[in-house]
Amino acid sequence: MERTLLKSLAAAALFCGAAALAAAEEASRGGWFGSAELAATAPLEDDGKAGMEAETRLVYESSPEIGIGFRAEGGIRWTYGAASAEALAFDASLAERPQPEDLPPGTDLHRTVFLDQAYAEAALGPADLSFGVVPVAWGTGYAFNPTARTAPPSLPEDAAETAPGALGAALRVDLPAGFSAEGYALAEPRLRSAVPSGGELAGDRFPFGAKAQFRSELIDFSLSILRELPSADSEARLWTGADAAGFLGPLSWYAEAVLGLPDKRGSEAGDWDALREAEACAGLSWTVPGLETVFRVEAAWFGSGSDDAEAYDAAALVAGERAVLARRYLFVMLEKEDPDAAKWTLSGGALANLDDRSAAVLAEGKYRPSLSLELAVFVRAFLSDGDGEFGGTRSLGSGLEFVPYRSAAGVSARIDF
C-alpha cells in the first residue's frame, strides 16, 4: 500500500518537475499528450466473471535542440471484477482479503498508480546517456524477447505498448562502419519489491547488460552479456545472448537467444545442461501479395520449462516469475489493415503450447472513426484438453487451486489527446 502512495507522489513530482522544466526552457520543443481507455469483458464460461478496466495515461516529452531532453510516462488504472488480479487472488484464497478499516487511509485496491518511464537524456557527441526510470527494450522477437531481462515476463497479448523502465542508467555509443555499443546498469530487480533491503545493491548482484551491435541494409546483429536479478531475495543470473534480423526477398526474419552461464552451484554439481539453460525464438513476417495481409510466425524454446503438464511450476506463474511454463511454443498471427485510410484493423493470432497441445487464441477488430478515437471488439479464448497449460485449474498444494486463464469477449474505447 505504501508503495502505491509513494508511486503517486513520485509521479506527481516528476510531472510537475517536467512542467517547470518546459516553462524554463523556451528553446525546448516539449508538450503533454496521453490517452484514456475503457474496456469491459464478459466471460465465455458459465462460471466466469465479468471485468472492467479503465486507464488514463499521461506523457510529457521535452526535446530541445541543444541540452537535456526529458520523457515521463505514467498514469492511473482502475480494475474491477475479472480485470482485477487482486480480486481473482482473493476469490481463489491465494491471498487473505483485507478489511477496509485495516487499509491505510486513501488506499483503494481497485486503483493502481504507475510510472513506466521518467528519464533525462543527454547527447554527448557520438554517445547518448539516459538516466532515471529508463526503458530497456532489447531484442528482436515479436512474441518473446529472451534478451530482455529487466521487465517481468509477459504473454504476447499482455505486452505493453510502452517499454517499462527501471531505475538506473543506459548508454549508447555510435562507432564507425555501422557498429555501436549499448549498456545499462539498474538499481532494481526484474520483479520489483515494495520492501527495501540494504543488500539489494550488492556489487555481485547488480543487474547490468552490455552489447555490441552491427547494422547494415541487409542484416542487424548483436552479441550481449547480461546479469539478471530476478527478485530482490534471489541469486543473480549471468547470461550471454545474441540476436539478428534481416530480409530474405519479401520475408523479414529474426532470431534471438540467450544461454545461462554455469553458476558456482551448477558447476560444482556438474549438472549444467546447455539446452536446459537456453531460451530462444525465431520467426518471420510476410505480406501476402494481393491480400495486403501480414502473416507472422514465431517458434520459441524455454529450456527451464517442463514438457510434463503435471510438473508445471504454478507458483512461479502466480509470483510473476514466469509467463509460460512449458518448453516449446509456436505463435502465428494474421493482420489486415484498411489499405486506403487506415481506419480499421483486423487481427487474429494463436500461441500454441507444443508440449501439451493447449492454445491461447486472440482475435481483435479495431475501428478509428477519427484520428483520436479508437473502438475495438476482441475475443480471448483458451483451449486445452485435460491438464494443458492454457486451460483448467492449477494446484499450488495445501488445497489451494486457481484458474490462470479465463476465456472472455469484450469491447473497448480509447481516446488520444
N, C-alpha and C positions, 0 to 999 in steps of 0.2 A: 504493500500500500504506500509506504514511504517512497518507494521507487517511482510510483506514478506521480506523486506530488512533486518530487524533485525533477522529474522529466517535464512536468508542466511549467515549473519555474524556470528551468533551463531553456525550454523552447521560447517562453515569453521573453527572457533576457536576450537570447540570441536574435530573435526577430526585431526587438526594439533596438538592439545594437546595430542591426543591419539598416534599419530605417535612419538612424542617426548618421551612419556612415554615408548613406545615399545623400543626405542633406548637406553633409560637409564636403563631399567630393562632387563639385559641379561638373568636372570633366568626365565623370563616370557615366556609363550607359547602364543604368540599373532600373529595376522595377519589380513589382509584385505580380504574380499570377497564381492560379490554382484551379481547383476543381471541387465539385460537390457531387457525391454519388449515393444513390439509394438502391438497394437490392432486396428482393423478397423471394424466398424459396418455399416450395410446397413439396412434401415427401412423396415418393413414388411407392413406398411400402406402407402396409397397414399400420404398423407400429411406429412409424416415423413421426417426426415433429417438424413443424414449420419454423422458418427462421427469417430474421430481418436484420439488415446491416446498413448503417449509414456512415459515410466517411467524408470529411471535409479536409482537404489538403491545401497547404499554402507553400509557395515557393518564392524566395527572394534571390535575385541574381544581380550582381554588380560586376561589370566587365570593362574597367577603364582601359583606355589605350596604353596608358603608362601607369604603373603602380600595382597595387594588390587587388586581385579580384576576390569575390566572396560569393558563396552559394549556401543557402539554407533551405531545407525542405522538411516539413513535418505537418502535423495536424492532429485531428481527434477522430476516433472511431467509436461508434456505438453498436453493440451487438445484442440480439435478443433471440431466445429460443435456440434452435439448432445451429444458428450462426455463432453462438457463444461457446467457446471452448470451456469456459468455466462452468456454464450450465450443464454441459454434457458430462464434465468430470464429476460434478456434484450428483447428478442423476445416476451415474454409474458407481457411486460410492468410491471413486478414485481419490476424492478429497472431501474433507468434512465441510459441510455447508455452514458458514458463519452466521451468527445472528446480527441483524443490522446494528444493534446497540454495541456490539463488540468491535465494530469497524471504526477507524479514525474518522473524525469529523470531516465531512466533504467527500468521503470516499464513495464511489459508485462502481461496482464491479461490472456494470454494463459498459463502462466508459474506459477507453484507453487513449492516453495522450502519447504520441510517438514523435520522435525526431530522427529521421532517416539520415539526413546529411546536414552538416554545418561546418564548412571549412573555408579557409583562405588559401589562395593560390598565387604564388609569386613566380614570374618569369625571370630566370637568371641566365640570360644568354641562351645556350642550347638546352638548358635544363628547366623543368617545371617542378616546383616544390609545393606540395599541398599539405596542410596540417589542420587538425581539428577532428571533427567526426567525418572521416574520409571514406568514400566508397572505393572498394577494391573489386572491380568486375573483371576478373581474369577468366580466360578460357574461350573456346570457340564453339562448344557444343550448343545445340538448340534446346534439347530437353534436359540435359545434365551437363555439369561442369566439374569434372574431377579435380581440376587445378584450383578451383575456388574453395579455399579452406578458411574463410573468415566469417561467412554468414551461415546461419542454421540451414541444414538440408531442407529441400522442398520438392514436392511433386511438380511436374510441368504446369499443371492447372493452377497451382498456388504461387507461381513465380511472380514477383512484384515487378512493375514497370520501372521502379526506381531501385537501383542497387543500394541496399542498406549499408550504411557506413559504420565504422568502428573508430574509437578514439586512438589517434596516432598520427603518423606522417607517411607520405608517399612521395617518391622522387622518380622522375622520368628524364633521361638524358638522350638526346639525339646524337648519333655517331655517324661518321661518314659511310658512304656506299650502301645506304639502306639499313644499317644496323642501328639498334637502340638498346638501352638498358633501363630496367624498371626495378624498383624495390619498395617495400613498405615495412614499417615496424609499428606494431599495435600494442596498446596497453590494456587489452581486454580479450578474454577467451571467445571462442566461437559461440558458445551459449552463455549469454550474459547472466551474471548473478547479482541479486539485489543485496547480498551480504558481503561487505568488504573483508579482505584479508591482507595482512601485512606482507605475506609471502607471494601474492599474486603477480608481483613484478620481478620475481627472481630471474636473474640473467639466463639461467639454463632452461627456462620455460617461456621466455618472452616470445610471442608469435612474430614471425617475420617471413618475408618472401623476397626472392631476388630472381630476375630472369634476364637473359639475353635474347633479343629478337631480331629477326631479319625480315624485311618486307620488300616485295618486288611486284611487278604487274601479274606474275603468274602464281606466286606462292608466298604465303606468310608462314614463318616457322619460329618457334621459340623453345628454349630449354630453361628449366627453372629448378630452384631448390626452395623448399618451404618448411617452416616449423609451425605446426598446428597445435594449439592448446584447446582441446575440445570443450572443457569446462574448467572452472576455477580450481576444483579439487582433483583434477585428473592429471595424468602424466602427459608431458608434451610428446608430440609425434613428429618425426622428420620424414619428409617426402622428397622425391625427385620427380620432376614432371616434364612433359613435352606436349606441344600441340602444333598443328599445322592446318592450313586451309588454302584452297585454291580453286581453280577452274579446270574442267576437262570437257571441252566443247560446250554444249548447252548446260552441263551439270556443274553445280558448285558443290564442293566436298569439304569435309573437315574430319579431323581425328584428334583425340586428346586422351592423355593417360597420365597417371601418377603411380609411383611404386613406393610403398612404405619401406624405409630402410630398417635394417635389423637394429632393434634396441638392445640394451645391455641384458635384459632379462631373456629376450628371444635368442640372442647369440649364445648365451651360456647354456640354454636348454637345447640348442641345436635344432630347433623346430621351425626355423624361418622357412616359409614357402612363398616363392615369388607370385604364384597365381593367387594365393590367399591374400597377399598383401597388395594386390594391384586393383586399381579402378580405371576403367577406360570407356570411351564411347567413340563411335564413328558414324558418320551419316552423310547424306547428300540431299540436295533440293533440285527440283527440275520444274520449269514452267512448261506445262503441256501445250504444244503448238495447237493453235486453233481455238482451244478452250480457254486459254489465258488463266489457267488454274495452276497454283503452285502445289506440287507434291513434295512432301518431306518424309524421310525415313531415317531412323537412328537406332542403332543397336548399342546396348550398354552392358558392362560387366562390373559387378561389385564382388570382389573376391572374399570379403569378410562376411558376406551374406550367407544364407543357408539354402540348400536345394531340397530341404525337407521341411514341409509346412509345419510339422509338429515341433520343430526346433527354432521357429521364428522368435526373435527377441522382442516381444511385445513391449517390454518395459522400456527399451531404447526408443521405441516409437512414441510412447507416452511422454518420455523426457525430452523429446525433440532432438535426440542424438542421431536418429536415422529417419529418412523419408521413405525408403524402400527396404525390404527385409530379405529378399531373395538374391540370387546371383545374376541371372540373365533376364534382360528386358529388351523389348522391341517397341519403338514408338513410331507411329505412322500418322500422317495428317494431310488433309486436303484443304486448300484455302482459295476462295474465289472472291475477287473484289470487283465492284462496279467499274467497268473499263472507261466509262465516259466522264462521270463526275465524282467517283469515289464516295457515293452516298450510301452504299451498302456493302457488307462483307458477310460471306457465309463460310463457316469453317467446321470441320469435323475431324476428330483425332481419337486415337486409342493408345493406351500404354498397356502392353501385354506382358504379364509375368510368364516367361517361357518355362519356368521350373514347375509351376503348379497349374498353368493354363487359365489363370484368372485375368481379368482385364478391367481397366478404368476407361470409360468412354465419355468424351465431351463433345457436344455439338452446340454451336452458337450462331446466332444471326444478329447482325448489328445494322441499324439504320440511322443515318445522320440527316435529319431534316434541315439542319443548319450547321455551320462550322463549329458552333459552341455547344450543340445539343446532340447527344447520342442515346438511342434507345436500343435495348437488346433483350433477346429471349435466349435461354440456354437450358440444356439438359445435362446432368451428370449422372451416369449410370455405372454401377459397379457390379460386375458379373463374375460369379465364381461357382464352382461345383465342389461342394464339400467344404474343406478347411482352407481353401485358397486365400491368398493374401488380401484380395480386394473384395472379400465377402465374408459374412458370418461373424461370429463372436470370437474374440481372442481372450485368453485367460492370462492373468497376472499371478496366479497362485493365491492361496489363502482365501479361496472362494470369490475373488474379485474378477469380474468379467466386463468387457466393454465392446462396443461396435465401432471400429475406427472409421468405417466408410459407410455413408448413407446416400442412397440414390435420391435425387431431387430434380425438380424443374423450377425455373424461376424467371423473373423479369428484372430489369434494372434500367435506371436512367442516370445519365451523367451530364453535368453542365460544366463547361470550362469557362473560366473568367480571367 
